Amino acid sequence: MLRSAGSVFMQKVTKILLCYVKILLLFAGSGANLLHSTQFLHTAKVIALEDLNHSVKRVRLRLQSEDNFSFAPGQFIFIKVPHGYVTKWNKRYSTNHSTIVRPYSIASAPHQLPYLDLIIGHQRNPPGKTVPPGLASTYIHTTLKVGDMLTFSSPHGNLMTIHDNDAETRSDPLILVAGGTGLAPFLSVLSHYFQTNQQRQIYLYLGVKSIRDLLLDETLSRWASTHEYFRYIPTLSKPAEGKSWRGRIGYVNTILDQDFNPPLIADVALAGSPIMIRETIRVLQEKGLPRHRIHYDEVPHSTATLP
């Protein structure tokens, strides 16, 4: 019996959704286990807030104490939302949250301590939906101000488990693939590489929806022009009509597929949405890249809630 085009389409959609749910469950499960063993022993003062685009802020912090705090490029911390804000949120939205924490990647390099940068997008209400916006990101975008204190965990994550001292791999390219605010950990990585004068070839692919969603485009373009071994490739999935864009167009995994032929010999680090990570891994494996050379952290994006 011949299947209709609609039936085939629905089967494909169902398969994609099931894969997406599996990845979300994996991220949420690993994040929950990590959170229950996490302590919030560090505090920092907000010293600057900067709008990077229409929905993303850079938050600059100064540690109150550097004792027992260090991190590797690419790691993240859990930020705890103040209890008073959570209480007001519960009254406004008839929710029952207790302790709310969220993971945010450190966007500055270790040599910049005692200063830390975070890059945080605002998770607004989905269009046409009655669900509340993101609690933590709403706090940061609408309430947090210079002079406030934030409480957070020690750093976590193994995104950059790449050993540049390994003679067998250090001459291979390093490919960084970021979706939106997934750029944050790679800013830390790049700043560290530039500061330590490492000469490994690095490609940064940044995928966003439109021109207005680009992040630090001028800074990244300047880095590409001043660092011989660094290439910056921004790509837009849905450039607005009538806007001037001479760069790449398409999803970041599609652009990556176009740029490299098999067999791919490189280390690749990924940061972004679960579906972007899944689709990029598929492209990389089709090009023969071994799984152990693909790196990403299994961190929940918005499900980290402690009882």
PAMAR-495525 format. One record per residue: residue in one letter; x, y, z of N, C-alpha, C, CB in turn. Coordinates in pm, whole numbers, plus 50000, padded with zeros to 5 digits. Glycine has a CB too. Layout:
residues N
rest_n_x_n_y_n_z_ca_x_ca_y_ca_z_c_x_c_y_c_z_cb_x_cb_y_cb_z
a_X_Y_Z_X_Y_Z_X_Y_Z_X_Y_Z
...
***
This chain:
residues 307
rest_n_x_n_y_n_z_ca_x_ca_y_ca_z_c_x_c_y_c_z_cb_x_cb_y_cb_z
m_50085_49880_50000_50000_50000_50000_50089_50124_50000_49904_50001_50124
l_50056_50217_49912_50131_50340_49905_50093_50432_50021_50108_50411_49770
r_50194_50494_50084_50168_50588_50191_50151_50728_50134_50280_50586_50295
s_50059_50804_50190_50038_50940_50143_50154_51028_50186_49905_50997_50197
a_50172_51140_50114_50279_51234_50150_50259_51288_50291_50285_51351_50050
g_50131_51309_50329_50103_51359_50463_50142_51260_50570_49957_51392_50476
s_50118_51129_50544_50153_51026_50640_50304_51018_50660_50100_50891_50596
v_50379_51022_50550_50524_51018_50559_50577_51139_50635_50587_51014_50419
f_50520_51256_50605_50562_51378_50673_50539_51368_50823_50488_51500_50616
m_50421_51318_50865_50390_51308_51006_50481_51209_51077_50245_51269_51025
q_50517_51101_51008_50609_51004_51068_50745_51068_51092_50623_50881_50978
k_50792_51148_50996_50920_51217_51013_50914_51316_51128_50961_51288_50884
v_50803_51392_51136_50788_51489_51244_50787_51419_51379_50659_51569_51225
t_50713_51306_51387_50707_51231_51512_50844_51182_51555_50612_51114_51499
k_50922_51132_51458_51057_51083_51487_51145_51194_51541_51120_51022_51363
i_51138_51313_51479_51218_51426_51525_51178_51467_51666_51203_51545_51429
l_51047_51472_51694_51000_51512_51826_51043_51413_51933_50848_51526_51826
l_51039_51284_51902_51081_51183_51997_51229_51197_52031_51053_51043_51943
c_51311_51223_51928_51454_51243_51952_51477_51366_52039_51530_51258_51819
y_51401_51471_52012_51415_51596_52088_51379_51574_52235_51325_51706_52027
v_51270_51497_52259_51229_51468_52396_51335_51387_52469_51095_51393_52397
k_51396_51290_52399_51501_51209_52461_51618_51296_52505_51550_51101_52364
i_51656_51391_52420_51768_51479_52455_51731_51568_52574_51809_51566_52334
l_51609_51620_52575_51566_51703_52687_51568_51624_52818_51426_51758_52662
l_51521_51498_52814_51521_51416_52934_51663_51388_52980_51447_51286_52909
l_51753_51364_52887_51892_51341_52922_51951_51464_52989_51973_51304_52799
f_51929_51581_52930_51982_51705_52986_51923_51730_53124_51952_51823_52892
a_51791_51714_53136_51726_51742_53264_51772_51646_53371_51574_51735_53249
g_51785_51518_53337_51826_51418_53435_51966_51443_53485_51817_51280_53376
s_52060_51468_53397_52198_51492_53438_52207_51620_53519_52290_51500_53315
g_52129_51722_53482_52132_51847_53555_52076_51832_53695_52056_51953_53481
a_51968_51751_53710_51909_51732_53842_52007_51665_53936_51781_51649_53831
n_52076_51561_53889_52175_51493_53973_52285_51589_54014_52235_51373_53899
l_52330_51672_53922_52436_51767_53952_52391_51870_54054_52483_51837_53825
l_52267_51918_54041_52217_52022_54130_52207_51976_54274_52083_52070_54083
h_52164_51851_54293_52144_51805_54429_52275_51787_54505_52069_51675_54428
s_52388_51792_54435_52517_51785_54502_52590_51920_54499_52604_51678_54437
t_52517_52025_54459_52579_52157_54443_52555_52244_54565_52525_52226_54318
q_52660_52315_54607_52647_52414_54712_52670_52553_54654_52747_52385_54827
f_52606_52652_54714_52614_52789_54664_52695_52873_54763_52470_52849_54644
l_52826_52868_54745_52918_52925_54843_52979_53056_54799_53026_52827_54872
h_52949_53100_54677_53017_53218_54622_52919_53333_54600_53087_53183_54490
t_52970_53454_54619_52890_53575_54593_52972_53672_54509_52844_53641_54726
a_52901_53753_54433_52966_53856_54351_52873_53975_54338_53004_53800_54212
k_52933_54091_54318_52856_54214_54299_52843_54243_54151_52923_54334_54372
v_52724_54285_54110_52701_54326_53972_52765_54464_53953_52548_54330_53938
i_52860_54472_53859_52927_54602_53837_52890_54663_53702_53078_54585_53847
a_52828_54584_53613_52786_54640_53484_52680_54550_53422_52907_54655_53388
l_52586_54613_53352_52484_54545_53273_52483_54607_53134_52342_54555_53341
e_52489_54522_53032_52501_54573_52895_52407_54495_52803_52647_54562_52844
d_52327_54567_52725_52242_54503_52625_52326_54466_52503_52123_54597_52584
l_52331_54337_52469_52405_54293_52352_52317_54286_52228_52466_54157_52377
n_52189_54263_52247_52089_54276_52140_51953_54296_52205_52089_54150_52045
h_51847_54273_52133_51712_54304_52183_51668_54213_52297_51614_54293_52071
s_51736_54100_52318_51690_54006_52421_51803_53942_52501_51607_53898_52358
v_51925_53993_52487_52040_53933_52555_52120_54041_52627_52131_53858_52454
k_52155_54013_52753_52237_54104_52832_52370_54038_52866_52163_54146_52960
r_52473_54123_52880_52597_54078_52942_52598_54132_53084_52724_54126_52861
v_52618_54041_53180_52624_54076_53322_52770_54062_53366_52528_53985_53408
r_52828_54171_53415_52966_54166_53464_52965_54166_53616_53049_54286_53409
l_53033_54068_53673_53037_54050_53818_53180_54069_53870_52983_53911_53858
r_53187_54109_53997_53317_54109_54066_53305_54022_54189_53361_54255_54105
l_53388_53917_54194_53385_53825_54307_53411_53898_54438_53487_53713_54288
q_53335_53861_54542_53361_53916_54674_53490_53856_54733_53242_53889_54767
s_53520_53733_54695_53643_53668_54739_53685_53567_54633_53624_53598_54878
e_53815_53564_54603_53867_53468_54507_53910_53338_54573_53983_53528_54432
d_53894_53328_54704_53933_53206_54774_53851_53088_54724_53915_53224_54926
n_53920_52982_54689_53855_52856_54647_53769_52871_54522_53771_52803_54760
f_53798_52971_54440_53724_52985_54315_53822_52991_54197_53633_53110_54318
s_53811_52896_54110_53886_52895_53985_53802_52819_53883_54029_52831_54002
f_53831_52840_53756_53753_52772_53654_53837_52751_53529_53625_52850_53621
a_53792_52657_53449_53854_52632_53320_53769_52696_53211_53871_52479_53295
p_53828_52741_53102_53748_52799_52994_53638_52703_52949_53839_52836_52874
g_53517_52758_52933_53405_52677_52888_53315_52627_52998_53455_52562_52812
q_53352_52648_53125_53269_52597_53234_53150_52690_53263_53354_52579_53360
f_53057_52640_53346_52938_52717_53381_52918_52716_53531_52813_52660_53309
i_52835_52809_53578_52797_52816_53719_52645_52813_53729_52855_52943_53787
f_52595_52775_53846_52452_52783_53875_52426_52909_53955_52403_52656_53952
i_52337_52993_53905_52296_53116_53974_52168_53088_54054_52273_53233_53873
k_52165_53134_54178_52045_53119_54260_51963_53248_54256_52082_53083_54407
v_51835_53236_54222_51746_53352_54219_51706_53387_54363_51618_53324_54130
p_51710_53515_54402_51676_53553_54539_51537_53504_54580_51683_53705_54555
h_51527_53459_54704_51402_53401_54753_51287_53502_54747_51419_53351_54897
g_51315_53628_54778_51208_53727_54776_51146_53742_54637_51259_53860_54823
y_51229_53736_54533_51177_53747_54398_51093_53625_54363_51292_53764_54296
v_51138_53508_54405_51062_53385_54378_50925_53391_54445_51140_53261_54428
t_50921_53443_54568_50794_53455_54640_50696_53545_54565_50817_53509_54782
k_50745_53659_54516_50658_53751_54438_50612_53684_54309_50733_53883_54407
w_50701_53609_54248_50668_53539_54124_50555_53438_54148_50794_53467_54067
n_50565_53364_54257_50462_53265_54289_50325_53329_54305_50499_53189_54416
k_50322_53446_54370_50194_53516_54387_50140_53566_54255_50210_53633_54484
r_50228_53615_54170_50184_53673_54042_50132_53566_53946_50299_53750_53977
y_50202_53452_53940_50170_53351_53841_50105_53225_53900_50294_53312_53766
s_50071_53230_54030_50009_53116_54098_50093_52989_54083_49868_53092_54043
t_50223_53005_54100_50315_52892_54095_50357_52857_54238_50439_52925_54006
n_50436_52752_54250_50474_52704_54383_50623_52671_54387_50392_52580_54421
h_50705_52759_54333_50849_52737_54333_50908_52762_54471_50917_52828_54230
s_51014_52692_54501_51087_52719_54626_51223_52777_54593_51102_52589_54711
t_51323_52691_54573_51456_52740_54535_51475_52726_54385_51568_52664_54611
i_51508_52835_54320_51526_52836_54174_51672_52865_54142_51432_52941_54107
v_51734_52778_54063_51870_52802_54015_51873_52774_53865_51974_52713_54090
r_51964_52842_53798_51978_52822_53653_52127_52819_53617_51904_52935_53574
p_52164_52738_53517_52304_52732_53475_52335_52839_53370_52336_52594_53420
y_52446_52909_53388_52491_53007_53290_52642_52990_53269_52457_53153_53336
s_52682_52985_53144_52824_52969_53112_52900_53098_53142_52842_52930_52964
i_53023_53082_53187_53111_53196_53210_53165_53241_53075_53228_53159_53310
a_53149_53369_53045_53187_53422_52913_53319_53497_52916_53077_53514_52861
s_53386_53498_53031_53517_53561_53042_53622_53453_53066_53519_53667_53157
a_53748_53491_53056_53857_53395_53069_53912_53393_53212_53971_53428_52970
p_53979_53283_53251_54032_53274_53387_54126_53388_53426_54103_53144_53404
h_54202_53439_53329_54298_53545_53364_54229_53678_53396_54397_53565_53249
q_54096_53686_53373_54023_53809_53401_53966_53815_53543_53912_53825_53302
l_53983_53707_53619_53939_53710_53759_54006_53827_53832_53971_53575_53829
p_53937_53894_53926_53813_53855_53994_53684_53893_53922_53811_53916_54129
y_53693_53924_53793_53574_53962_53717_53521_53842_53641_53604_54078_53621
l_53390_53830_53636_53322_53725_53561_53218_53788_53471_53258_53621_53657
d_53208_53741_53348_53102_53783_53258_53005_53668_53235_53159_53831_53123
l_52877_53700_53232_52772_53606_53193_52695_53667_53078_52677_53573_53313
i_52648_53585_52986_52565_53632_52874_52432_53558_52883_52635_53609_52734
i_52325_53635_52904_52197_53574_52943_52085_53626_52854_52166_53603_53091
g_52018_53535_52787_51902_53569_52705_51775_53571_52788_51888_53470_52590
h_51681_53656_52748_51552_53666_52818_51453_53568_52755_51497_53810_52812
q_51409_53472_52836_51311_53374_52789_51171_53431_52809_51327_53237_52864
r_51119_53497_52706_50987_53561_52717_50875_53460_52697_50974_53674_52614
n_50752_53504_52723_50636_53418_52698_50633_53375_52553_50504_53490_52736
p_50609_53247_52525_50590_53205_52386_50470_53278_52326_50571_53053_52376
p_50478_53323_52201_50366_53395_52138_50238_53312_52142_50400_53431_51993
g_50131_53375_52187_50001_53308_52189_49982_53211_52303_49981_53237_52062
k_50079_53202_52394_50069_53109_52506_50048_53185_52636_50197_53022_52515
t_49988_53116_52734_49961_53180_52863_50062_53139_52969_49821_53146_52909
v_50164_53060_52932_50264_53018_53030_50352_53137_53068_50352_52902_52973
p_50404_53137_53191_50490_53249_53233_50621_53250_53155_50519_53239_53384
p_50688_53364_53154_50823_53370_53094_50923_53299_53183_50866_53518_53071
g_51048_53294_53140_51151_53232_53222_51173_53310_53350_51280_53222_53144
l_51167_53242_53463_51174_53311_53592_51311_53376_53612_51146_53214_53705
a_51417_53299_53599_51551_53352_53626_51590_53461_53527_51653_53240_53623
s_51563_53436_53398_51604_53536_53298_51521_53663_53310_51590_53478_53156
t_51395_53652_53353_51313_53771_53375_51368_53851_53492_51166_53732_53400
y_51409_53781_53597_51472_53851_53710_51595_53928_53664_51510_53750_53821
i_51680_53865_53587_51804_53928_53544_51778_54045_53449_51895_53826_53476
h_51679_54031_53362_51655_54134_53261_51569_54250_53313_51589_54073_53141
t_51487_54226_53414_51394_54331_53456_51417_54384_53597_51255_54280_53447
t_51489_54311_53679_51502_54349_53820_51646_54369_53865_51436_54245_53907
l_51736_54284_53819_51875_54294_53861_51934_54429_53822_51959_54180_53799
k_52010_54489_53912_52071_54620_53884_52214_54624_53936_51987_54734_53947
v_52290_54721_53886_52428_54739_53929_52430_54761_54081_52495_54859_53855
g_52521_54692_54148_52531_54700_54294_52466_54583_54364_52469_54826_54342
d_52377_54508_54295_52315_54391_54355_52416_54279_54371_52195_54344_54270
m_52385_54186_54461_52470_54070_54485_52403_53946_54426_52497_54052_54636
l_52484_53857_54370_52436_53728_54321_52508_53616_54395_52458_53715_54168
t_52434_53510_54423_52489_53392_54487_52496_53281_54382_52405_53348_54611
f_52607_53207_54382_52623_53106_54277_52714_52992_54324_52681_53170_54150
s_52718_52889_54242_52793_52768_54274_52937_52777_54226_52726_52647_54213
s_53014_52677_54263_53145_52659_54200_53125_52619_54055_53230_52554_54276
p_53225_52635_53970_53209_52601_53828_53194_52451_53805_53329_52651_53749
h_53121_52419_53699_53098_52281_53658_53121_52270_53507_52954_52235_53695
g_53129_52147_53460_53131_52122_53316_53266_52077_53263_53090_52244_53245
n_53258_52001_53154_53377_51949_53086_53369_51975_52936_53393_51799_53114
l_53313_52090_52899_53294_52120_52757_53425_52113_52680_53231_52258_52740
m_53530_52169_52736_53657_52177_52664_53756_52072_52715_53718_52317_52677
t_53716_51946_52710_53806_51837_52747_53896_51805_52628_53727_51710_52792
i_53970_51905_52585_54055_51896_52467_54197_51930_52511_54006_51992_52352
h_54289_51840_52491_54424_51857_52543_54517_51907_52433_54477_51725_52602
d_54553_52035_52439_54639_52093_52336_54784_52046_52348_54635_52245_52345
n_54817_51979_52457_54952_51926_52470_54968_51790_52405_54989_51917_52616
d_54858_51734_52356_54864_51606_52288_54918_51627_52147_54723_51537_52284
a_55037_51577_52122_55103_51601_51993_55024_51543_51877_55242_51543_51993
e_54939_51443_51905_54864_51379_51797_54744_51461_51753_54818_51241_51841
t_54696_51552_51837_54574_51625_51803_54590_51776_51801_54467_51590_51900
r_54696_51831_51862_54702_51976_51876_54719_52048_51742_54815_52013_51968
s_54761_51975_51638_54773_52037_51507_54642_52031_51429_54883_51971_51427
d_54542_51958_51482_54412_51950_51416_54330_52074_51448_54337_51823_51459
p_54240_52114_51359_54156_52231_51387_54064_52210_51507_54072_52266_51265
l_54026_52320_51570_53924_52322_51674_53804_52396_51617_53977_52389_51807
i_53690_52330_51613_53568_52389_51558_53470_52413_51672_53504_52296_51449
l_53431_52538_51692_53335_52577_51795_53202_52609_51727_53387_52700_51877
v_53096_52544_51770_52964_52562_51707_52868_52613_51814_52912_52428_51642
a_52820_52736_51797_52735_52801_51897_52600_52837_51837_52803_52926_51953
g_52496_52813_51914_52363_52860_51878_52321_52969_51974_52261_52745_51879
g_52307_53092_51928_52263_53203_52013_52356_53226_52130_52124_53178_52064
t_52297_53225_52253_52377_53251_52373_52472_53134_52404_52286_53277_52491
g_52466_53027_52327_52569_52923_52336_52706_52977_52302_52535_52809_52244
l_52712_53100_52254_52840_53166_52229_52919_53187_52358_52817_53300_52161
a_52850_53202_52471_52914_53243_52597_53038_53162_52633_52816_53234_52708
p_53031_53028_52641_53152_52955_52682_53267_52970_52584_53120_52809_52700
f_53235_52993_52457_53340_53004_52357_53410_53139_52361_53283_52980_52218
l_53343_53241_52415_53412_53367_52439_53522_53347_52543_53313_53477_52486
s_53491_53266_52644_53591_53232_52745_53707_53155_52682_53528_53149_52857
v_53674_53057_52600_53776_52975_52535_53865_53060_52445_53710_52862_52452
l_53804_53144_52363_53881_53226_52269_53970_53326_52343_53788_53299_52173
s_53915_53392_52444_53995_53488_52520_54116_53419_52583_53909_53556_52629
h_54095_53298_52632_54205_53223_52692_54309_53185_52587_54152_53096_52762
y_54264_53138_52472_54358_53099_52366_54439_53219_52318_54282_53036_52248
f_54372_53332_52300_54444_53451_52253_54543_53499_52358_54345_53563_52218
q_54504_53496_52485_54589_53546_52592_54712_53458_52610_54511_53555_52723
t_54697_53328_52586_54810_53235_52602_54884_53211_52471_54760_53103_52658
n_54842_53285_52366_54913_53283_52237_54921_53142_52177_55052_53339_52254
q_54813_53066_52189_54810_52934_52127_54781_52951_51978_54703_52842_52194
q_54842_52867_51897_54837_52884_51752_54762_52771_51682_54977_52894_51697
r_54663_52719_51748_54579_52618_51687_54474_52684_51598_54512_52530_51794
q_54448_52627_51482_54345_52682_51393_54208_52664_51457_54350_52613_51253
i_54133_52775_51470_54002_52772_51535_53898_52830_51440_54004_52851_51671
y_53786_52759_51427_53671_52807_51353_53555_52826_51451_53632_52708_51237
l_53494_52943_51451_53375_52968_51532_53255_52986_51440_53394_53094_51623
y_53159_52895_51451_53032_52907_51380_52927_52955_51478_52991_52771_51314
l_52864_53068_51447_52758_53124_51532_52628_53126_51453_52795_53267_51582
g_52532_53048_51498_52402_53043_51431_52296_53118_51509_52359_52900_51410
v_52231_53215_51442_52118_53288_51500_52009_53302_51394_52163_53430_51553
k_51895_53354_51435_51783_53362_51343_51797_53477_51243_51655_53378_51421
s_51824_53597_51292_51826_53715_51205_51936_53810_51248_51688_53787_51207
i_51955_53918_51172_52060_54014_51202_52045_54069_51344_52058_54128_51099
r_51924_54094_51386_51903_54153_51519_51940_54058_51632_51758_54196_51533
d_51959_53931_51600_51994_53833_51702_52145_53810_51714_51926_53702_51670
l_52224_53872_51626_52368_53855_51634_52421_53907_51768_52437_53928_51517
l_52529_53844_51814_52591_53881_51941_52738_53916_51920_52576_53767_52044
l_52777_54034_51964_52918_54076_51961_52980_54056_51823_52998_53999_52066
d_52902_54085_51720_52948_54062_51583_53072_54146_51551_52837_54094_51485
e_53076_54270_51593_53192_54356_51565_53316_54305_51638_53163_54501_51606
t_53299_54263_51763_53413_54211_51839_53469_54086_51774_53371_54182_51984
l_53382_53993_51737_53427_53868_51677_53490_53891_51541_53310_53770_51665
s_53436_53984_51464_53495_54017_51334_53632_54078_51352_53404_54113_51256
r_53647_54162_51454_53778_54222_51481_53879_54116_51524_53766_54331_51590
w_53835_54022_51607_53926_53914_51646_53972_53834_51524_53857_53820_51747
a_53878_53810_51432_53914_53733_51313_54016_53806_51226_53790_53703_51232
s_54011_53939_51229_54103_54017_51147_54239_54035_51212_54043_54151_51116
t_54247_54015_51344_54373_54039_51415_54441_53911_51463_54348_54129_51533
h_54371_53797_51454_54430_53670_51497_54437_53577_51377_54348_53606_51614
e_54556_53546_51337_54581_53470_51214_54512_53335_51212_54728_53451_51194
y_54501_53270_51327_54452_53132_51330_54303_53122_51363_54531_53053_51431
f_54233_53235_51363_54092_53234_51402_54002_53277_51286_54069_53326_51521
r_53898_53198_51260_53797_53232_51160_53659_53236_51226_53799_53130_51043
y_53582_53339_51193_53447_53362_51247_53347_53350_51135_53436_53501_51316
i_53250_53258_51151_53150_53233_51047_53011_53248_51108_53169_53092_50984
p_52949_53367_51101_52811_53381_51146_52715_53338_51037_52782_53528_51188
t_52601_53282_51078_52501_53241_50979_52361_53268_51033_52517_53091_50945
l_52274_53313_50944_52136_53346_50980_52042_53241_50922_52097_53487_50929
s_51953_53188_51004_51858_53088_50954_51740_53152_50883_51809_53001_51068
k_51701_53274_50927_51587_53342_50866_51614_53492_50857_51458_53316_50947
p_51702_53533_50767_51730_53677_50755_51604_53753_50713_51843_53702_50654
a_51582_53868_50774_51462_53947_50744_51467_54002_50603_51446_54062_50845
e_51353_54001_50537_51345_54056_50402_51374_54205_50405_51207_54029_50340
g_51447_54251_50305_51479_54392_50296_51602_54432_50375_51365_54473_50341
k_51656_54338_50455_51777_54368_50532_51899_54325_50452_51774_54297_50670
s_52005_54405_50463_52127_54374_50391_52211_54274_50470_52208_54503_50363
w_52230_54155_50414_52312_54053_50478_52391_53982_50370_52225_53953_50558
r_52523_53992_50378_52609_53932_50278_52676_53804_50328_52715_54031_50236
g_52638_53763_50448_52699_53644_50505_52624_53517_50468_52705_53658_50654
r_52650_53411_50544_52592_53280_50517_52447_53277_50562_52673_53170_50586
i_52369_53194_50494_52227_53178_50527_52199_53029_50542_52136_53242_50417
g_52138_52992_50655_52104_52853_50680_52129_52816_50825_52182_52761_50588
y_52077_52699_50864_52104_52652_51000_52252_52618_51013_52017_52528_51034
v_52305_52635_51133_52449_52624_51152_52500_52484_51116_52486_52657_51296
n_52421_52380_51142_52464_52245_51107_52472_52227_50956_52369_52142_51166
t_52384_52295_50882_52386_52288_50736_52510_52358_50681_52258_52350_50676
i_52544_52474_50737_52663_52546_50694_52788_52465_50722_52671_52682_50765
l_52793_52402_50838_52907_52317_50874_52920_52202_50774_52892_52263_51017
d_52808_52146_50736_52806_52036_50639_52864_52081_50505_52662_51985_50619
q_52837_52204_50467_52886_52256_50339_53036_52284_50341_52811_52383_50303
d_53091_52314_50458_53228_52364_50466_53335_52257_50481_53238_52459_50580
f_53297_52138_50524_53397_52035_50550_53362_51905_50477_53410_52009_50701
n_53462_51848_50413_53446_51721_50345_53493_51607_50435_53524_51721_50212
p_53435_51488_50418_53483_51374_50495_53614_51323_50436_53378_51263_50497
p_53698_51260_50517_53683_51244_50662_53724_51372_50736_53768_51125_50712
l_53644_51412_50834_53674_51531_50913_53768_51494_51026_53544_51595_50967
i_53880_51563_51035_53978_51541_51142_53989_51671_51221_54119_51496_51085
a_53928_51674_51338_53922_51796_51419_53866_51762_51555_53836_51905_51349
d_53874_51858_51646_53797_51854_51770_53683_51953_51754_53886_51888_51897
v_53563_51916_51798_53446_52002_51784_53379_52018_51920_53347_51944_51680
a_53348_52142_51957_53274_52172_52080_53143_52239_52042_53358_52262_52176
l_53034_52199_52108_52900_52246_52075_52835_52310_52198_52814_52129_52024
a_52762_52418_52176_52684_52481_52283_52563_52549_52220_52771_52584_52364
g_52445_52510_52266_52322_52567_52211_52204_52480_52247_52333_52582_52058
s_52099_52487_52170_51978_52412_52199_52001_52263_52177_51862_52461_52113
p_51924_52176_52245_51939_52032_52226_51922_51989_52080_51840_51959_52312
i_51828_52049_52010_51805_52005_51872_51920_52049_51781_51673_52062_51819
m_51981_52165_51808_52098_52206_51731_52214_52111_51754_52139_52350_51767
i_52234_52073_51881_52341_51980_51913_52319_51847_51846_52353_51962_52064
r_52195_51797_51851_52165_51667_51789_52191_51669_51639_52019_51628_51815
e_52143_51774_51571_52159_51780_51426_52305_51799_51386_52074_51892_51369
t_52380_51874_51468_52522_51894_51436_52601_51766_51458_52580_52008_51522
i_52570_51693_51564_52637_51564_51586_52611_51471_51469_52589_51500_51718
r_52488_51470_51418_52455_51384_51303_52544_51419_51184_52306_51399_51265
v_52559_51548_51155_52643_51592_51043_52788_51549_51065_52635_51745_51024
l_52837_51569_51186_52976_51537_51216_53004_51387_51203_53012_51584_51356
q_52912_51306_51250_52933_51162_51242_52922_51111_51099_52833_51089_51331
e_52838_51176_51020_52830_51140_50878_52962_51170_50807_52715_51215_50810
k_53038_51264_50861_53168_51298_50802_53282_51216_50861_53196_51446_50822
g_53246_51117_50943_53345_51026_50995_53418_51072_51119_53443_50999_50892
l_53370_51179_51185_53436_51227_51305_53404_51135_51423_53394_51373_51337
p_53506_51081_51490_53481_50992_51604_53405_51063_51715_53613_50937_51659
r_53318_50990_51784_53235_51050_51888_53317_51113_51999_53142_50946_51946
h_53435_51056_52031_53513_51110_52143_53577_51245_52110_53621_51012_52183
r_53567_51289_51985_53619_51420_51948_53509_51525_51938_53695_51411_51817
i_53387_51488_51980_53274_51582_51984_53245_51611_52132_53147_51522_51910
h_53245_51738_52170_53236_51776_52310_53117_51869_52334_53367_51842_52357
y_53038_51840_52437_52932_51931_52481_52894_51894_52622_52809_51925_52386
d_52838_51991_52696_52792_51966_52832_52644_51936_52832_52823_52087_52923
e_52605_51832_52907_52464_51796_52919_52404_51875_53035_52446_51642_52941
v_52358_51996_53003_52308_52088_53105_52165_52127_53070_52398_52214_53118
p_52071_52120_53167_51934_52163_53139_51928_52312_53114_51840_52125_53254
h_51845_52355_53018_51836_52498_52987_51737_52570_53079_51794_52517_52841
s_51632_52503_53122_51531_52576_53201_51457_52484_53296_51431_52644_53108
t_51518_52372_53335_51446_52277_53419_51510_52257_53555_51436_52145_53349
a_51608_52340_53589_51681_52321_53713_51609_52386_53830_51823_52378_53701
t_51523_52310_53899_51446_52360_54013_51466_52266_54130_51296_52373_53978
l_51511_52318_54242_51531_52237_54360_51407_52239_54448_51652_52284_54439
p_51377_52129_54515_51260_52124_54603_51280_52211_54727_51230_51980_54645
***
